[in-house]
Amino acid sequence: MHTDKKFVIRCRAIILHEGKLLLVRHQHDKSYAVLPGGHLEFGEGVKECLRREIIEELGVEPKIGRLLYVNTFVDTNNKQPLEFFFEVLNGEEYKNCESLVRSHAHELSEILWASPSDDVHILPKQLEVDFKSGNMVSDEVRYIED
């Protein structure tokens, strides 16, 4: 049996406001939370992808800052995601994004703001560790192999 192995490129947003991190849960698995974002389309740049995905999911134009993390792992479907995590600088504008018009709102089961002390399971795990220890934003790009 031949199994296809594929790379998937995703871009995700680190949106912080008043010490809280904006997270989303997807319809297919609500047991963990992730940072908002999505898949790169052919011919698209990573910042262009992030901008499009954040507007589609959250309804707010992101002010994209620095690249903070790069993550890669192999999932159970023979896919190897490569994820780019960018800082988004206008976190306050996302406070009430649930009430905005969002073309891809159906993809999300929940939008939540988490505090470092909250009992929420965040993937990738290293982001959860860094967020809960106050070390999420750094002057260097960090690499995760989760």
N, C-alpha and C positions, 0 to 999 in steps of 0.2 A: 504494500500500500504506500503510495506516494503522498507525502504531506507537504503542502506549501508553507514555506517560511517567509514572513513578510516583515518589513520595517514599517513602522507607523510613526509619524512626527506629530507631536502635539505642542501647543503653546498654552501656558497657564499664567494666571495673574495672581500676584501676592498683593492683596488689597487690605491695608491696615487702617484702622481709625480708632482713636482713643484706646489703644492697647488691645483692640479686638481684631480678629482675622475673619474676613468674609470667606465662607465655605459653602459648598453646594453638595447636595445628595442627588444622585441620579435615580431614575425610575427602576432600573434593572437591579440595583443592589443598594439598599438603604442602611446597611450595617456599618458603613464608613462614610467619611466626608472627604472631598477633594477640593482643590482650588479650581475656580471657574476657568474655562477655556475649552479648547478642542483641537480637532485635526487640521493640519495644514493641507490646503488644496494645491493641486499641481500648478506650478508657476507662481505661487504666492510666497512672499517673504514672511519671515517669522513674526515680525512686528505687525505686518498687515494682517496676518492670520489672527493674532491676539486681538487686535482692534475689532475685526469682524466678529469673532466669537463672543467677545464681551458685550458688544452692542446687541447681538442676537439673543444672548442669554440673560443679560442684566439691564439692557436698555439705556446704558450710559456710555458716552464716548470716553475711553480711558486716556489718561496722560501717562504714557509709557516711559518708565525710567530705566534703570540698569537691569542687566541680566544678573540674577542672583544665584540660580541653580541650574544644573543640567543633570537629568536623571535618565538612566536606562535600565531595563530589566526584560526578562523573557516571561511572557504570560502563558497561560494554559492553552491558548489557541494557536501556538506556534507563531506568535507575533512578538516582535521586539520593539516596543515603544522607545522613542527618543524624545524626551520632554524638556522644553525650555521654560523656565520660570522667571518672569519679569516682574519687577516692582511696578506698581501702579500708584501714581503720586496724588491722585484726587479722591482718596478714600471717602471723604465726607459726602461726596455726591452719590454714593451708593447706599446711604442709610435707609432709604425707603424704596429701593428698586423693585420690590415685589409689586408695587402699585403701578409701575410704568408699563408702557406697551413694549412687549418683548416677543419678537417673532419666533423664538425657539424656547419659550417658557415651558412648553410641553415636555421638553427633555429633562427638566429638573423636578424632583419631588419636593425639594426644600432648599431655601436660601437661609443661612444662619450666620450670625456673628458670634464667634467663640472667643472666650477669654482663656488665657493660659491655664487657669485653674479648672476649666470645664472638663467634664469626663466625656470627651468626644474622640473617636478613633479617626485620625487623619492619615491619609496616604499621599505620598510615600512617608513611611515611618520617621525618617530622618527630619522631615519638615515638622512633624509633630514634636519631636524631641527639641529641635531648635526653637520652635515657637514657644513651647512651655518653659524653656530655660532663658528666653529673652534674647536669643542669638540668631534670629531669622535674617535680619538685615546685616550685611557684612560688606566690607570694601573689596572683597574678592569673590569670584565665581566659585561656588562649591560644586563638586561632582558627587553624585549619589549613584550607587549601583545597588538597587533595592531588590 
